[in-house]
């Protein structure tokens, strides 16, 4: 079994356990007890904002999916979509990543988040 398959299997089992725990909390009858259990379950909450910067549309469409975490840009991902298909993330080289980041910095989007 390759590592990706192993991680998918382990991740699915872990996710099933977490979701089962969440269901158990939602099944608590006392509202205050339920709310306390839900609020105390997670470790932290962080705010991520995803902005889609559309460059072309139709067939094909191309966009940059820009992710901000707590107002700081953390990722720029180019995506492609042809008619009636899902968006596909396009792999990039480190040089291309640098160009994408520099381009997005020029947009000044970070200042509006």
N, CA, C and O of each residue as an XYZ file, in Angstrom:
452
protein
N       0.854     -1.178      0.000
C       0.000      0.000      0.000
C       0.902      1.244      0.000
O       1.815      1.351      0.819
N       0.644      2.176     -0.917
C       1.461      3.377     -0.963
C       1.025      4.356      0.141
O      -0.039      4.201      0.742
N       1.864      5.358      0.391
C       1.617      6.295      1.494
C       0.328      7.089      1.313
O      -0.387      7.344      2.282
N       0.032      7.480      0.081
C      -1.184      8.263     -0.150
C      -2.425      7.451      0.205
O      -3.335      7.956      0.863
N      -2.462      6.202     -0.228
C      -3.595      5.333      0.093
C      -3.695      5.130      1.596
O      -4.782      5.194      2.170
N      -2.546      4.883      2.232
C      -2.523      4.686      3.689
C      -3.060      5.925      4.407
O      -3.876      5.809      5.321
N      -2.603      7.108      3.994
C      -3.066      8.342      4.633
C      -4.557      8.561      4.396
O      -5.259      9.039      5.287
N      -5.044      8.219      3.215
C      -6.473      8.361      2.938
C      -7.300      7.454      3.832
O      -8.332      7.869      4.360
N      -6.850      6.217      4.005
C      -7.572      5.264      4.862
C      -7.544      5.728      6.315
O      -8.574      5.739      6.990
N      -6.355      6.111      6.793
C      -6.232      6.593      8.173
C      -7.048      7.863      8.387
O      -7.726      8.021      9.403
N      -6.969      8.772      7.403
C      -7.707     10.026      7.507
C      -9.203      9.815      7.536
O      -9.914     10.485      8.285
N      -9.693      8.882      6.719
C     -11.125      8.587      6.704
C     -11.579      8.013      8.038
O     -12.634      8.389      8.548
N     -10.789      7.103      8.607
C     -11.136      6.512      9.907
C     -11.154      7.596     10.991
O     -12.065      7.640     11.817
N     -10.150      8.461     10.979
C     -10.079      9.539     11.969
C     -11.267     10.483     11.813
O     -11.897     10.866     12.799
N     -11.569     10.858     10.564
C     -12.697     11.739     10.303
C     -14.012     11.115     10.770
O     -14.853     11.802     11.349
N     -14.189      9.829     10.524
C     -15.401      9.139     10.986
C     -15.534      9.223     12.502
O     -16.629      9.453     13.014
N     -14.420      9.037     13.233
C     -14.450      9.127     14.692
C     -14.809     10.528     15.163
O     -15.604     10.691     16.089
N     -14.226     11.540     14.527
C     -14.512     12.923     14.904
C     -15.987     13.237     14.652
O     -16.654     13.814     15.511
N     -16.487     12.867     13.500
C     -17.887     13.154     13.172
C     -18.832     12.400     14.101
O     -19.872     12.935     14.486
N     -18.487     11.166     14.468
C     -19.291     10.427     15.452
C     -19.315     11.149     16.793
O     -20.356     11.207     17.448
N     -18.165     11.705     17.211
C     -18.113     12.464     18.470
C     -18.989     13.708     18.381
O     -19.675     14.066     19.339
N     -18.958     14.363     17.220
C     -19.800     15.548     17.030
C     -21.276     15.190     17.110
O     -22.067     15.922     17.706
N     -21.648     14.061     16.509
C     -23.040     13.605     16.570
C     -23.458     13.355     18.011
O     -24.557     13.730     18.418
N     -22.568     12.714     18.792
C     -22.866     12.462     20.205
C     -23.131     13.765     20.950
O     -24.034     13.840     21.783
N     -22.334     14.796     20.643
C     -22.542     16.088     21.301
C     -23.872     16.707     20.880
O     -24.588     17.269     21.709
N     -24.199     16.604     19.598
C     -25.459     17.178     19.111
C     -26.670     16.452     19.677
O     -27.766     17.012     19.723
N     -26.479     15.213     20.108
C     -27.569     14.432     20.688
C     -27.816     14.746     22.160
O     -28.783     14.249     22.737
N     -26.957     15.566     22.784
C     -27.153     15.939     24.187
C     -28.446     16.746     24.295
O     -28.648     17.704     23.548
N     -29.306     16.362     25.212
C     -30.636     16.980     25.338
C     -30.593     18.358     25.990
O     -31.296     19.270     25.555
N     -29.776     18.516     27.024
C     -29.683     19.795     27.720
C     -28.924     20.791     26.839
O     -27.770     20.556     26.481
N     -29.584     21.914     26.490
C     -28.998     22.880     25.556
C     -27.697     23.489     26.065
O     -26.743     23.646     25.303
N     -27.654     23.835     27.357
C     -26.436     24.433     27.909
C     -25.290     23.428     27.891
O     -24.162     23.777     27.542
N     -25.569     22.204     28.259
C     -24.549     21.155     28.258
C     -24.063     20.888     26.829
O     -22.869     20.704     26.592
N     -25.005     20.870     25.888
C     -24.646     20.651     24.487
C     -23.736     21.772     23.990
O     -22.695     21.512     23.385
N     -24.133     23.020     24.247
C     -23.346     24.160     23.785
C     -21.949     24.146     24.399
O     -20.965     24.415     23.710
N     -21.861     23.840     25.668
C     -20.549     23.775     26.331
C     -19.681     22.687     25.701
O     -18.493     22.904     25.459
N     -20.266     21.523     25.437
C     -19.509     20.427     24.823
C     -19.001     20.830     23.435
O     -17.853     20.554     23.085
N     -19.854     21.477     22.656
C     -19.460     21.898     21.304
C     -18.349     22.942     21.375
O     -17.350     22.829     20.665
N     -18.513     23.961     22.227
C     -17.513     25.029     22.326
C     -16.177     24.519     22.842
O     -15.130     25.044     22.462
N     -16.192     23.511     23.694
C     -14.943     22.995     24.266
C     -14.297     21.897     23.423
O     -13.220     21.411     23.769
N     -14.931     21.505     22.338
C     -14.426     20.385     21.532
C     -13.191     20.760     20.714
O     -12.207     20.021     20.716
N     -13.226     21.877     20.028
C     -12.125     22.266     19.139
C     -10.978     22.918     19.891
O     -11.123     23.358     21.032
N      -9.833     22.970     19.219
C      -8.647     23.581     19.805
C      -8.546     25.071     19.504
O      -8.101     25.853     20.344
N      -8.959     25.457     18.307
C      -8.877     26.868     17.941
C      -9.755     27.120     16.723
O     -10.196     26.194     16.043
N      -9.992     28.389     16.472
C     -10.715     28.816     15.280
C      -9.836     29.848     14.592
O      -9.377     30.806     15.214
N      -9.612     29.643     13.316
C      -8.879     30.636     12.544
C      -9.724     31.014     11.338
O     -10.546     30.231     10.862
N      -9.506     32.205     10.866
C     -10.302     32.694      9.750
C      -9.481     32.630      8.472
O      -8.446     33.286      8.353
N      -9.946     31.844      7.529
C      -9.348     31.818      6.208
C     -10.348     32.404      5.229
O     -11.545     32.122      5.283
N      -9.830     33.217      4.344
C     -10.641     33.813      3.302
C     -10.095     33.358      1.964
O      -8.889     33.427      1.725
N     -10.973     32.893      1.094
C     -10.557     32.472     -0.243
C     -11.193     33.415     -1.251
O     -12.406     33.624     -1.255
N     -10.354     33.973     -2.099
C     -10.807     34.875     -3.149
C     -10.487     34.236     -4.488
O      -9.373     33.760     -4.706
N     -11.451     34.225     -5.372
C     -11.234     33.730     -6.733
C     -11.093     34.921     -7.662
O     -12.030     35.699     -7.843
N      -9.910     35.057     -8.249
C      -9.616     36.129     -9.185
C      -9.751     35.545    -10.586
O      -8.848     34.864    -11.073
N     -10.889     35.816    -11.233
C     -11.203     35.234    -12.533
C     -10.465     35.979    -13.631
O     -10.585     37.198    -13.750
N      -9.702     35.249    -14.433
C      -8.911     35.847    -15.513
C      -9.586     35.633    -16.865
O      -9.552     36.515    -17.722
N     -10.192     34.477    -17.057
C     -10.952     34.238    -18.288
C     -12.137     33.348    -17.944
O     -12.117     32.628    -16.945
N     -13.172     33.403    -18.784
C     -14.345     32.570    -18.516
C     -14.830     31.944    -19.805
O     -14.394     32.302    -20.900
N     -15.730     31.013    -19.651
C     -16.236     30.261    -20.805
C     -15.464     28.964    -20.930
O     -15.194     28.298    -19.930
N     -15.120     28.614    -22.113
C     -14.339     27.407    -22.330
C     -13.058     27.772    -23.058
O     -13.092     27.993    -24.269
N     -11.958     27.842    -22.381
C     -11.727     27.512    -20.968
C     -11.824     28.737    -20.046
O     -11.765     29.886    -20.482
N     -11.975     28.432    -18.758
C     -11.924     29.455    -17.716
C     -10.621     29.278    -16.948
O     -10.100     28.168    -16.831
N     -10.103     30.387    -16.428
C      -8.861     30.343    -15.667
C      -8.984     31.340    -14.525
O      -9.429     32.471    -14.718
N      -8.586     30.909    -13.335
C      -8.640     31.799    -12.184
C      -7.462     31.539    -11.269
O      -6.808     30.498    -11.335
N      -7.214     32.511    -10.419
C      -6.281     32.324     -9.321
C      -7.113     32.214     -8.055
O      -7.919     33.097     -7.761
N      -6.927     31.150     -7.315
C      -7.604     31.005     -6.035
C      -6.598     31.419     -4.965
O      -5.578     30.763     -4.754
N      -6.913     32.518     -4.305
C      -5.993     33.156     -3.369
C      -6.518     32.944     -1.961
O      -7.650     33.317     -1.653
N      -5.696     32.344     -1.103
C      -6.102     32.054      0.266
C      -5.377     32.974      1.233
O      -4.155     33.115      1.183
N      -6.152     33.601      2.115
C      -5.622     34.449      3.181
C      -5.939     33.786      4.516
O      -7.032     33.253      4.710
N      -4.992     33.823      5.418
C      -5.191     33.300      6.772
C      -4.930     34.441      7.735
O      -3.818     34.962      7.819
N      -5.977     34.825      8.466
C      -5.890     35.955      9.392
C      -5.398     37.202      8.672
O      -4.621     37.975      9.233
N      -5.844     37.407      7.427
C      -5.524     38.595      6.664
C      -4.197     38.568      5.931
O      -3.841     39.544      5.271
N      -3.453     37.465      6.031
C      -2.150     37.352      5.370
C      -2.242     36.325      4.250
O      -2.750     35.223      4.459
N      -1.753     36.681      3.058
C      -1.807     35.754      1.934
C      -0.912     34.552      2.221
O       0.259     34.704      2.568
N      -1.484     33.346      2.069
C      -0.713     32.130      2.334
C      -0.580     31.232      1.111
O       0.285     30.356      1.072
N      -1.441     31.448      0.106
C      -1.384     30.542     -1.043
C      -2.060     31.178     -2.248
O      -3.092     31.840     -2.134
N      -1.440     30.954     -3.420
C      -2.043     31.341     -4.693
C      -2.017     30.104     -5.576
O      -0.953     29.552     -5.854
N      -3.197     29.671     -6.016
C      -3.312     28.432     -6.785
C      -4.016     28.725     -8.107
O      -5.151     29.202     -8.114
N      -3.340     28.440     -9.238
C      -4.020     28.603    -10.522
C      -4.973     27.433    -10.769
O      -4.654     26.282    -10.471
N      -6.141     27.746    -11.316
C      -7.127     26.707    -11.589
C      -7.701     26.897    -12.989
O      -7.830     28.016    -13.485
N      -8.037     25.779    -13.602
C      -8.526     25.720    -14.974
C      -9.856     24.982    -14.984
O     -10.058     24.036    -14.222
N     -10.765     25.423    -15.857
C     -12.054     24.750    -15.992
C     -12.510     24.840    -17.443
O     -12.524     25.919    -18.035
N     -12.876     23.713    -17.998
C     -13.477     23.714    -19.327
C     -14.991     23.600    -19.150
O     -15.471     23.389    -18.036
N     -15.728     23.736    -20.219
C     -17.181     23.683    -20.156
C     -17.675     22.454    -19.387
O     -17.238     21.332    -19.644
N     -18.587     22.680    -18.446
C     -19.308     21.621    -17.727
C     -18.379     20.679    -16.954
O     -18.709     19.510    -16.755
N     -17.231     21.180    -16.522
C     -16.306     20.369    -15.719
C     -16.013     21.098    -14.417
O     -16.314     22.283    -14.274
N     -15.424     20.380    -13.473
C     -15.014     20.961    -12.190
C     -13.720     21.747    -12.375
O     -12.967     21.513    -13.321
N     -13.474     22.671    -11.471
C     -12.200     23.381    -11.464
C     -11.084     22.401    -11.139
O     -11.241     21.543    -10.270
N      -9.962     22.527    -11.831
C      -8.799     21.668    -11.621
C      -7.625     22.565    -11.228
O      -7.349     23.566    -11.890
N      -6.941     22.196    -10.150
C      -5.753     22.935     -9.739
C      -4.588     22.544    -10.626
O      -4.336     21.361    -10.852
N      -3.881     23.545    -11.127
C      -2.778     23.329    -12.048
C      -1.460     23.386    -11.276
O      -1.198     24.370    -10.585
N      -0.625     22.344    -11.381
C       0.675     22.372    -10.699
C       1.561     23.492    -11.266
O       1.492     23.815    -12.451
N       2.377     24.064    -10.409
C       3.287     25.127    -10.830
C       4.684     24.866    -10.286
O       4.863     24.134     -9.313
N       5.660     25.472    -10.927
C       7.041     25.407    -10.456
C       7.234     26.475     -9.378
O       6.378     27.342     -9.206
N       8.335     26.416     -8.664
C       8.592     27.439     -7.643
C       8.761     28.817     -8.293
O       8.358     29.823     -7.708
N       9.346     28.876     -9.484
C       9.487     30.147    -10.197
C       8.108     30.704    -10.560
O       7.862     31.901    -10.410
N       7.212     29.837    -11.035
C       5.854     30.272    -11.358
C       5.118     30.728    -10.097
O       4.377     31.710    -10.137
N       5.316     30.022     -8.976
C       4.690     30.423     -7.707
C       5.108     31.828     -7.319
O       4.285     32.632     -6.882
N       6.397     32.121     -7.480
C       6.910     33.456     -7.156
C       6.240     34.505     -8.028
O       5.856     35.566     -7.535
N       6.095     34.222     -9.313
C       5.432     35.156    -10.229
C       3.982     35.384     -9.810
O       3.513     36.522     -9.779
N       3.270     34.299     -9.487
C       1.868     34.414     -9.067
C       1.740     35.259     -7.803
O       0.873     36.129     -7.716
N       2.602     35.002     -6.830
C       2.562     35.758     -5.570
C       2.851     37.232     -5.822
O       2.163     38.101     -5.287
N       3.862     37.516     -6.632
C       4.196     38.907     -6.945
C       3.041     39.595     -7.679
O       2.743     40.760     -7.416
N       2.396     38.876     -8.594
C       1.263     39.422     -9.328
C       0.127     39.770     -8.370
O      -0.433     40.865     -8.435
N      -0.208     38.846     -7.492
C      -1.303     39.078     -6.545
C      -0.950     40.219     -5.602
O      -1.818     41.016     -5.246
N       0.312     40.309     -5.192
C       0.723     41.435     -4.343
C       0.468     42.768     -5.031
O       0.089     43.743     -4.384
N       0.676     42.809     -6.344
C       0.431     44.037     -7.095
C      -1.047     44.411     -7.132
O      -1.388     45.586     -7.272
N      -1.922     43.417     -7.008
C      -3.363     43.687     -7.002
C      -3.790     44.458     -5.755
O      -4.761     45.214     -5.788
N      -3.064     44.265     -4.658
C      -3.398     44.954     -3.409
C      -4.610     44.372     -2.699
O      -5.215     45.041     -1.861
N      -4.971     43.140     -3.023
C      -6.152     42.510     -2.406
C      -5.983     42.378     -0.895
O      -6.948     42.527     -0.145
N      -4.778     42.103     -0.457
C      -4.521     41.867      0.959
C      -4.985     43.047      1.821
O      -5.399     42.857      2.965
N      -4.915     44.238      1.282
C      -5.312     45.439      2.023
C      -6.820     45.524      2.198
O      -7.295     46.264      3.059
N      -7.584     44.785      1.401
C      -9.047     44.841      1.497
C      -9.612     43.744      2.388
O     -10.806     43.746      2.690
N      -8.776     42.816      2.807
C      -9.254     41.683      3.629
C      -9.426     42.123      5.064
O      -9.818     41.322      5.912
